[in-house]
Amino acid sequence: MDTAPTSAASCASAGPAAGAGQPLRWTMLAALGVVFGDLGTSPLYTLQTVVQAMDGHVTREGVLGALSLIVWTLIITISIKYCLFVMRADNRGEGGILALMSLIGANGPGLKPFTVMGLLGAALIYGDGVITPAISVLSALEGVNAATAAFKPYVMPMAVVILIALFTSQRFGTERIGRAFGPVMLLWFAVIGLIGLISIARHPEVLAALDPRHAVRFMMHSGGRGLLVLGGVFLCITGGEALYADMGHFGKRAVRYSWYFIALPALLLSYAGQTALLLDKGAVTGNPFFLIAPAWSIYPMVLLATVATIIASQAIITGSFSMTRQAIQLGWLPGLAIRQTSDQVYGQIYVPVVNWLLMVASVLTTIAFGSSDRLASAYGTAVATTMLLTTVLLYQAMTEVWRWPRPLAVLAGGSFFIVDLAFFSANLLKIEDGGWLPLSLAAVIFVVMTTWRQGLEAMHSGLTQTPEEVERFLSRLKSGAIPRVEGTTVFITRSNQRLSRLIVDHSRYTGVLPRRTVALSIRFETTPRIAEPKCTVVEQLADGLWLIVARFGFFEIPDLRAALNRAHGLDQPIDFDRARFVAARDLVVQKARGSALAGWRIGLFAFLYRNSAKIVDRFNLPPQRVIEIARQIEI
């Protein structure tokens, strides 16, 4: 491929709407299993982390203030910001920070400020994907310590085994187990809500925390420790980005209803029940989540919590796969091997490279930190930064896409920005204790993404032909100076040029051109899906020489066979099984002078380009009919 994707085309979304054809209750159930895994398991470690931040000074006003902060954080950030505002900023039904970046037109050439924000937010989600499985599984298994200390030395090794099994099983796909995700999470929310309600019944004064003045008073009188507590409180919303990223699978209504009617009430009851325990006993040793459960239920609760955290981990892993595909097709990551693991559910894919890198990083993180309370110090930094960046991009959508009056956009966006900035500042205190880990991972991924895009743009610049060169080639072709041979050859490119350089180079190398030559320009647009026709003849350049453009949304599987079979404007259909396909497999070297990138970045780009997925793998072409031309390209 020799260029980055083009700008967005104004096309309607193709395919059925999310959740179409299914009753709302079943779509809501499915959404519970995918969207709310991280948010739903946050009671396992949030209040425990808050108590540790209080350094043992557990007072009535302190715990009520902390609970009030949790309650109003869930309401303001998730119920209002994400469910009502951010989810409205969908890109033809799809969400996620890359989709938002494309929606506001920040996916063009160069690194504009909003482009940098979108890419950095995406990179930070990978950092979150490393820590979420580790802290979730560790916190669930540590629940057994509430019953006995005998298993304490084995918690971390067991977590490592579960994580390895989780990542290893990804290659089989999640279609079958995915059917059980919704019912399990529904059971989880019912159980934690019921246990919390029983605890509240013993100490109903905990309901006073619904008054936001408790949160305000706590922050006003807690000094510097208030920021530490705020960093712990933030853990209750670390799965918030999933509501936006996954809404395309289920639709806004199902995600919102699942949150308002199931997830939010259960979470509020669980947090209030844990706080009731603290009001009764003061400082406690152990995790208050498990301490409010009856003694006989500890082992079943640990088992249920472990399953729920595996589901939460599965959600972030699947989300990482989905975001990788979007980044590849938007031109920000090199082509990677992607396997569709279900012929029924589009979102179920497997990206081996991403899977194994996440596994290694997550296992090493689990071993290095050893416990959920230590890992909580590193958790939240990446998500807090992503949420802050999402708010900035949301403000741009308010003014540029929705055309809101600027004062209204400033009022809404500014309110969210103040809340996000407070959490961002609180999480900065975690950098020394482990917050550097996801930020460092995000920085590496950001450098990879920007280097890949700038390298592609430099290659495109080096391969650009002048109009005179194009006309000279076409004149030679029409005059018979270039012999024609029998057969059909499709030259695959992502070039925006009228005549691909690949055809010219092939003709120069072989001295001939097939009698039926098709320049197939594959373009991934900045909309998730596009309507038919996906493949259209743009121009017949000469006798038997056609320029065809195949367009796909960044959320689609590029089916070249189907696109070519339905190509509009050709004299006759292309026989996919008899045609030859030609693509470039170039060698990137540094220019002697005036290089577009620094030397080390050219080396990085050359490495990425050399190891990117081949055209055969990316577009499912018959290997025996594909020819790759190697050229040396200076950038």
C-alpha positions in Angstrom: 0.0 0.0 0.0 1.4 3.3 -0.9 -0.6 6.0 0.8 -2.8 6.9 3.8 -6.6 6.8 3.6 -8.6 9.5 2.0 -11.0 11.9 3.7 -14.5 10.9 4.6 -17.1 10.4 2.0 -20.6 11.4 2.8 -22.3 8.0 2.8 -25.1 6.5 4.7 -24.2 3.7 7.1 -24.5 0.3 5.4 -25.8 -2.7 7.2 -28.4 -3.1 9.8 -28.5 -0.9 12.9 -27.0 -2.1 16.1 -29.2 -4.6 17.8 -31.7 -4.5 14.9 -34.1 -7.5 14.8 -33.6 -8.3 18.5 -36.0 -7.4 21.4 -34.6 -4.6 23.5 -34.4 -6.8 26.6 -32.1 -9.3 24.9 -29.9 -6.5 23.5 -29.7 -5.0 27.0 -28.7 -8.4 28.4 -25.9 -8.8 25.8 -24.8 -5.2 26.5 -24.4 -6.1 30.2 -21.9 -8.8 29.3 -19.7 -6.7 27.1 -20.0 -3.0 28.0 -20.3 -3.1 31.8 -17.6 -5.7 32.8 -15.1 -3.1 34.0 -17.6 -0.7 35.6 -19.4 -3.6 37.1 -16.4 -5.1 38.9 -15.0 -1.8 40.1 -16.6 -2.3 43.6 -14.0 -5.1 44.1 -11.2 -2.5 44.6 -12.5 1.1 44.6 -13.6 1.5 48.2 -10.7 -0.6 49.4 -8.3 1.9 47.7 -10.2 4.9 49.1 -9.8 3.5 52.6 -6.1 3.0 52.1 -5.9 6.6 50.8 -7.4 7.8 54.1 -4.5 6.1 55.8 -6.7 4.5 58.5 -8.5 7.8 59.5 -12.0 6.4 58.9 -14.5 8.8 60.3 -18.2 9.1 59.8 -17.9 12.3 57.8 -15.0 10.9 55.9 -16.6 7.8 54.7 -19.9 9.6 53.9 -17.9 12.2 52.0 -16.1 9.4 50.0 -19.4 7.6 49.2 -20.9 10.9 48.1 -18.0 11.5 45.8 -18.5 8.0 44.3 -22.2 8.5 43.9 -22.0 11.8 42.2 -19.0 10.7 40.1 -21.1 7.9 38.7 -24.0 10.3 38.1 -22.1 13.2 36.5 -19.5 11.3 34.5 -21.3 8.1 33.4 -25.0 8.9 33.6 -24.8 12.5 32.2 -21.5 13.0 30.4 -21.2 9.6 28.6 -24.8 8.4 28.4 -26.3 11.7 27.4 -23.6 13.7 25.7 -20.6 11.6 24.5 -22.8 8.8 23.1 -24.6 11.4 21.1 -21.3 12.1 19.3 -21.5 8.8 17.3 -19.9 8.4 13.9 -22.7 6.8 11.9 -23.6 4.7 14.9 -20.1 3.8 16.0 -18.2 5.1 19.0 -14.8 5.3 20.5 -12.2 8.0 20.5 -10.9 7.2 17.0 -14.4 7.4 15.7 -14.8 10.7 17.5 -11.6 12.0 16.0 -12.8 11.1 12.5 -16.2 12.6 13.2 -14.7 16.1 13.8 -12.5 15.7 10.7 -9.2 15.3 12.4 -8.0 12.2 10.4 -6.5 14.1 7.5 -2.8 14.4 6.6 -0.4 15.9 9.2 -0.6 15.9 13.0 -3.2 18.5 14.0 -3.8 19.1 17.7 -7.1 17.2 17.7 -5.5 14.4 15.8 -2.8 14.1 18.5 -5.4 14.0 21.2 -7.4 11.3 19.5 -4.3 9.2 18.9 -3.0 9.7 22.4 -6.4 8.7 23.8 -6.3 5.5 21.7 -2.8 4.7 22.8 -3.8 5.2 26.4 -6.5 2.6 26.1 -3.9 0.0 25.3 -2.2 0.9 28.5 -5.5 0.4 30.3 -5.8 -3.0 28.6 -2.6 -4.1 30.2 -3.7 -3.2 33.8 -7.4 -4.0 33.7 -7.0 -7.8 33.5 -4.3 -7.9 36.1 -6.1 -5.8 38.8 -9.5 -7.4 38.1 -8.4 -11.0 38.5 -6.1 -10.2 41.4 -8.9 -8.4 43.3 -11.3 -11.2 42.8 -9.0 -13.9 43.9 -7.9 -11.9 47.0 -11.4 -12.2 48.3 -10.6 -15.7 49.5 -8.4 -14.0 52.2 -11.6 -12.9 53.9 -12.2 -16.6 54.8 -8.6 -17.9 55.3 -5.0 -16.7 54.9 -3.9 -20.1 53.8 -4.3 -19.3 50.1 -2.6 -15.8 50.3 0.8 -17.0 48.9 -1.0 -18.6 45.9 -3.2 -15.6 44.8 -0.6 -14.1 42.5 0.4 -17.4 40.8 -3.2 -18.3 40.3 -3.9 -14.9 38.8 -1.0 -15.5 36.3 -2.4 -18.9 35.4 -5.9 -17.5 34.8 -4.5 -14.6 32.7 -2.4 -16.9 30.5 -5.5 -19.2 30.0 -7.6 -16.1 29.2 -5.3 -14.8 26.5 -4.5 -18.2 25.1 -8.2 -18.9 24.6 -8.6 -15.8 22.5 -7.7 -17.6 19.3 -10.8 -19.8 19.6 -13.1 -16.7 19.6 -15.7 -15.7 22.1 -18.9 -16.6 20.3 -20.0 -19.5 22.6 -18.8 -18.0 25.9 -20.1 -14.6 24.8 -23.7 -16.0 25.1 -23.1 -16.5 28.8 -21.6 -13.1 29.5 -24.9 -11.3 29.8 -26.6 -13.7 32.2 -23.5 -13.9 34.4 -23.2 -10.2 34.6 -26.9 -9.9 35.4 -26.4 -12.4 38.2 -23.4 -10.4 39.4 -25.3 -7.1 39.5 -28.2 -8.8 41.3 -25.9 -10.4 43.9 -23.8 -7.3 44.7 -27.0 -5.2 44.8 -28.7 -7.6 47.2 -25.8 -7.9 49.5 -25.3 -4.1 49.5 -29.0 -3.6 50.3 -28.9 -6.0 53.3 -25.9 -4.0 54.7 -27.7 -0.7 54.1 -30.7 -2.0 56.0 -28.5 -2.4 59.1 -27.2 1.2 58.8 -29.7 3.3 56.7 -27.9 6.5 57.8 -25.5 5.8 54.9 -28.2 7.1 52.5 -27.2 10.6 53.7 -24.3 10.4 51.2 -26.8 11.2 48.5 -26.5 14.8 49.6 -23.6 16.2 47.5 -22.7 18.6 50.3 -21.0 15.7 52.1 -18.6 15.4 49.0 -18.0 19.2 49.0 -17.3 19.3 52.7 -14.9 16.4 52.5 -12.9 17.9 49.7 -12.8 21.3 51.5 -11.5 19.9 54.8 -9.3 17.0 53.7 -6.4 19.0 52.3 -3.8 17.2 50.2 -5.2 13.8 51.2 -8.4 14.7 49.4 -6.6 14.3 46.0 -5.4 10.9 47.1 -8.9 9.9 47.9 -10.1 11.4 44.6 -7.6 9.1 42.8 -9.2 6.1 44.5 -12.8 7.4 43.8 -11.9 7.6 40.1 -11.6 3.8 39.9 -15.4 3.5 40.1 -15.6 4.9 36.5 -12.6 3.3 34.8 -14.8 1.4 32.4 -16.6 4.5 31.2 -15.0 4.6 27.8 -16.5 1.2 27.1 -20.0 2.7 26.9 -18.9 4.8 24.1 -16.6 2.4 22.3 -19.0 -0.5 22.3 -22.3 1.3 21.6 -22.1 0.4 17.9 -22.6 -3.3 18.8 -25.8 -2.8 20.8 -27.2 0.7 20.1 -27.5 3.7 22.4 -30.9 2.8 23.8 -29.8 -0.7 25.0 -26.6 0.6 26.6 -28.3 3.5 28.3 -31.2 1.4 29.7 -28.8 -1.3 30.9 -26.9 1.4 32.8 -29.8 3.3 34.3 -32.0 0.4 35.3 -29.5 -2.4 36.2 -25.8 -1.4 36.5 -26.2 1.9 38.2 -28.6 0.8 41.0 -26.6 -2.3 41.7 -23.3 -0.3 41.9 -24.8 2.4 44.2 -26.2 -0.3 46.5 -22.8 -2.1 46.6 -20.8 1.0 47.4 -23.4 2.1 50.0 -23.4 -1.3 51.6 -19.6 -1.3 51.9 -19.7 2.2 53.4 -22.4 1.0 55.9 -19.9 -1.6 57.1 -17.2 1.1 57.6 -19.7 3.2 59.6 -20.3 0.2 61.9 -16.8 -1.0 62.4 -14.5 1.9 61.4 -11.2 0.8 59.9 -11.3 -2.7 58.7 -8.6 -5.2 57.7 -9.3 -6.6 54.3 -11.6 -5.8 51.4 -15.0 -4.3 52.5 -16.6 -5.8 49.3 -16.1 -9.3 50.7 -16.5 -8.4 54.3 -20.2 -7.4 53.9 -21.0 -10.8 52.4 -22.2 -13.6 54.7 -19.3 -15.9 55.8 -20.8 -18.9 54.1 -20.9 -17.1 50.8 -17.2 -16.1 50.5 -16.1 -19.0 48.3 -19.1 -18.7 45.9 -18.6 -14.9 45.8 -14.9 -15.4 45.0 -15.9 -17.8 42.2 -18.5 -15.4 40.8 -16.2 -12.4 41.1 -13.4 -14.3 39.3 -15.8 -15.1 36.4 -17.0 -11.5 36.3 -13.5 -10.1 36.2 -12.6 -12.5 33.4 -15.6 -11.0 31.5 -14.3 -7.5 32.3 -10.9 -8.5 31.0 -12.4 -10.0 27.9 -14.2 -6.8 27.2 -11.0 -4.7 27.2 -9.1 -7.3 25.2 -11.9 -7.4 22.5 -12.0 -3.6 22.6 -8.2 -3.5 21.9 -8.7 -5.8 18.9 -11.5 -3.6 17.6 -9.5 -0.4 18.1 -6.5 -2.0 16.3 -8.6 -2.8 13.3 -9.9 0.8 13.2 -6.4 2.2 13.5 -5.1 0.0 10.7 -7.9 0.9 8.3 -7.6 4.6 9.2 -3.9 4.4 8.4 -2.4 4.8 11.8 -1.0 1.3 12.3 0.6 -1.2 10.0 -1.4 -4.0 8.6 -1.7 -6.9 11.0 -3.1 -10.4 10.6 -6.7 -10.2 11.8 -9.0 -13.3 12.1 -12.7 -13.2 12.2 -13.7 -15.7 14.9 -17.4 -15.6 14.2 -19.5 -15.6 11.0 -22.4 -14.2 13.0 -21.0 -11.4 15.1 -18.8 -8.8 13.3 -17.1 -7.5 16.4 -15.6 -10.9 17.3 -12.1 -10.8 15.9 -8.7 -12.0 16.9 -5.4 -10.0 16.4 -2.6 -12.4 17.4 0.2 -9.8 17.7 -1.9 -7.5 20.0 -3.1 -10.5 22.0 0.3 -11.9 22.8 1.8 -8.4 23.5 -1.1 -7.7 25.9 -0.6 -11.1 27.6 3.1 -10.6 28.2 2.6 -7.1 29.5 -0.3 -8.1 31.7 1.4 -11.1 33.2 4.6 -9.2 33.9 2.6 -6.4 35.5 0.8 -9.0 37.8 4.1 -10.5 38.9 5.8 -7.1 39.4 3.0 -5.6 41.5 1.7 -8.8 43.2 -1.5 -7.5 44.7 -4.5 -5.4 43.7 -3.9 -2.6 46.3 -0.4 -2.0 44.9 -1.6 -2.2 41.3 -4.4 0.3 42.1 -1.6 2.9 42.4 -0.9 2.4 38.7 -4.5 2.1 37.6 -6.6 5.0 36.5 -3.9 7.3 35.1 -4.4 6.3 31.5 -8.2 6.3 31.7 -8.3 9.7 33.4 -6.2 11.2 30.6 -8.3 9.6 27.9 -11.5 11.0 29.5 -10.0 14.4 29.6 -9.0 14.2 25.9 -12.5 12.9 25.0 -14.1 15.9 26.7 -11.9 18.3 24.6 -12.9 16.4 21.4 -16.5 16.4 22.5 -16.4 20.2 22.8 -15.2 20.4 19.2 -18.1 18.1 18.1 -20.5 20.4 20.0 -19.3 23.5 18.1 -18.4 22.1 14.7 -20.7 19.1 14.2 -23.8 19.9 16.3 -23.4 23.7 15.7 -24.3 24.5 19.3 -24.0 28.2 20.3 -20.5 28.7 21.8 -21.8 29.8 25.3 -23.8 26.6 25.6 -20.9 24.4 24.4 -18.6 26.1 26.9 -21.1 25.6 29.7 -21.6 21.9 29.0 -18.0 21.0 27.9 -16.5 23.3 30.5 -18.4 21.6 33.3 -17.2 18.1 32.2 -13.7 19.5 31.7 -13.5 20.7 35.3 -14.5 17.3 36.7 -12.1 15.5 34.4 -9.3 17.8 35.2 -9.8 17.2 38.9 -9.5 13.4 38.4 -6.6 13.9 36.0 -4.8 15.9 38.7 -5.5 13.4 41.3 -4.2 10.6 39.2 -0.9 12.5 38.5 0.0 11.7 42.1 0.0 8.0 41.1 2.8 8.4 38.5 5.6 7.7 40.8 3.9 4.6 42.4 3.2 2.9 39.1 1.1 5.4 37.0 4.2 5.7 34.8 3.6 2.2 33.4 0.4 2.8 31.3 1.7 6.3 30.3 5.0 4.8 29.1 3.2 2.1 27.1 0.9 4.8 25.6 3.9 6.9 24.6 5.5 4.0 22.8 2.3 3.2 20.9 1.8 6.9 20.1 5.3 7.1 18.5 4.6 3.9 16.5 1.2 5.3 15.2 2.6 8.7 14.2 5.8 7.2 12.7 3.7 4.8 10.6 1.4 7.6 9.3 4.2 10.0 8.5 6.2 7.3 6.9 3.3 6.4 4.6 2.8 10.0 3.7 6.6 10.3 2.9 6.4 7.2 0.7 3.3 8.6 -1.1 5.2 11.8 -1.8 8.2 9.9 -3.3 5.9 7.9 -5.6 3.9 10.8 -6.9 3.9 11.1 -10.7 3.5 14.4 -12.6 0.6 14.7 -15.1 3.2 14.8 -17.9 4.6 11.4 -16.8 1.0 9.9 -16.8 0.2 11.3 -20.2 3.5 10.0 -21.6 2.8 6.5 -20.4 -0.8 6.5 -21.8 0.5 7.8 -25.1 3.0 5.0 -25.4 0.3 2.5 -24.4 -2.2 3.8 -27.1 0.5 3.9 -29.8 1.4 0.2 -29.2 4.9 0.9 -27.9 4.0 -1.2 -24.8 3.0 -4.8 -26.0 -0.2 -6.3 -24.6 -0.5 -9.9 -23.4 -3.6 -12.0 -22.7 -5.0 -12.1 -19.2 -6.5 -10.0 -16.5 -4.3 -8.4 -13.9 -5.5 -6.3 -10.9 -3.0 -3.9 -9.4 -3.9 -3.2 -5.8 -3.0 0.2 -4.3 -4.2 2.9 -2.0 -3.0 5.6 -4.2 -5.1 8.7 -5.0 -3.3 9.2 -8.3 -5.0 8.8 -11.7 -2.5 6.2 -12.7 -0.8 4.1 -10.1 3.0 4.1 -10.1 2.8 0.4 -9.6 1.4 -0.2 -13.1 4.2 1.9 -14.6 6.9 0.1 -12.7 5.4 -3.3 -13.6 5.4 -2.4 -17.3 9.0 -1.2 -17.1 10.2 -4.4 -15.4 8.3 -6.8 -17.7 8.1 -4.8 -20.9 4.4 -5.7 -21.4 1.0 -4.9 -19.9 -1.9 -7.4 -19.7 -4.7 -6.8 -22.2 -7.2 -6.3 -19.3 -5.6 -4.2 -16.6 -7.4 -2.9 -13.6 -5.9 -0.3 -11.1 -7.9 -1.1 -7.9 -7.5 1.7 -5.4 -8.6 0.6 -2.0 -9.7 3.4 0.3 -10.8 3.3 3.9 -13.0 6.2 4.6 -13.4 8.0 8.0 -17.0 6.8 8.3 -17.6 3.4 9.9 -19.6 1.9 7.0 -20.6 3.0 3.5 -23.5 2.1 1.4 -23.4 0.3 -2.0 -21.8 0.6 -4.5 -18.6 -0.1 -2.7 -16.7 -0.6 -6.0 -17.0 1.9 -8.9 -15.2 2.5 -12.2 -13.8 6.0 -12.0 -12.2 6.2 -15.4 -11.2 4.1 -18.4 -7.7 5.5 -19.0 -7.1 3.5 -22.2 -8.3 0.5 -24.1 -8.4 -2.3 -21.5 -7.0 0.0 -18.7 -9.5 0.8 -16.0 -9.3 2.8 -12.8 -11.6 1.4 -10.1 -12.0 2.6 -6.6 -13.2 0.3 -3.8 -14.4 2.1 -0.7 -14.8 0.6 2.8 -15.6 2.1 6.1 -13.0 1.9 8.8 -15.3 -0.6 10.7 -15.9 -3.0 7.8 -14.2 -6.2 6.7 -12.8 -5.4 3.2 -14.4 -8.1 1.0 -12.6 -7.6 -2.4 -14.3 -10.6 -4.0 -17.8 -9.2 -3.4 -16.7 -5.7 -4.3 -15.2 -6.7 -7.6 -18.2 -8.9 -8.5 -20.5 -5.9 -8.0 -18.1 -3.3 -9.6 -20.2 -0.7 -11.5 -19.0 0.4 -15.0 -16.8 -2.5 -16.1 -17.4 -4.1 -19.5 -17.6 -7.5 -17.8 -17.1 -8.9 -14.3 -13.6 -9.9 -13.1 -13.1 -13.6 -12.7 -11.6 -13.5 -9.2 -10.2 -17.0 -9.3 -8.4 -16.5 -12.7 -7.2 -12.9 -12.4 -3.7 -12.1 -11.3 -3.2 -9.7 -8.4 -0.1 -7.4 -8.2 0.9 -5.5 -5.1 4.0 -3.6 -3.9 6.4 -5.0 -1.3 8.8 -2.1 -1.0 12.2 -1.7 0.7 12.3 1.6 2.6 15.7 3.4 2.8 16.8 6.8 4.0 17.5 9.7 1.6 21.0 11.0 1.5 19.6 14.5 2.1 16.3 16.0 3.1 14.7 13.0 4.7 11.1 13.5 6.0 11.8 11.6 9.2 14.6 11.3 11.7 17.0 8.4 11.2 15.7 6.3 14.1 12.1 6.9 13.0 12.9 5.8 9.4 14.4 2.6 10.9 11.3 2.1 13.0 9.0 2.7 9.9 11.1 0.3 7.8 10.8 -2.4 10.4 7.0 -1.9 10.7 6.6 -1.8 6.9 8.7 -4.9 6.5 6.8 -6.9 9.1 3.3 -5.7 8.2 0.7 -8.2 7.0 1.0 -9.1 3.3 -1.7 -8.3 0.8 -2.7 -11.9 0.7 -3.5 -12.0 4.4 -5.2 -8.6 4.6 -7.6 -9.1 1.8 -7.9 -12.9 1.6 -6.6 -13.2 -1.9 -5.7 -16.6 -3.5 -1.9 -16.8 -2.7 -1.0 -18.6 -5.9 -2.4 -15.7 -8.0 -0.6 -12.8 -6.2 2.6 -11.2 -7.3 4.5 -8.7 -5.2 6.9 -6.3 -6.7 9.8 -5.1 -4.6 11.0 -1.6 -5.1 13.5 0.6 -3.2 11.8 3.7 -1.9 13.7 6.6 -0.5 12.1 8.8 2.2 
